[in-house]
Amino acid sequence: MMMSLGLFVFKLSTLPYQNTSRQVNYGWGTNARFGQRPVSQFLGLGEETIKITGQLRPCMAVDRRQRHNLWHVCHQKYCQ
């Protein structure tokens, strides 16, 4: 197993991916103070983006059921 996305498991026999990247935004607020420098406060995590790239080629050993599972998981929650 290389990684999973929902219930779909990426591995060499299903669908190997080439690259992944992850970006997380953080929320910070600034408060001005009299006679002192402003202070920053952590407000929590923002939006998280995960990008998975790869190619699905006909010669790969991915059956129709696995492709359908990946499509369903991706379009229900993760892909925009």
Secondary structure, 3 states (H helix, E strand, C coil): CCEEECCEEECCCCCCCCEEEEEEEEEEEEEEECCEEEEEEEEEEEEEEEEEECCCCCCCCCCHHHHHHHHHHHHHHHCC
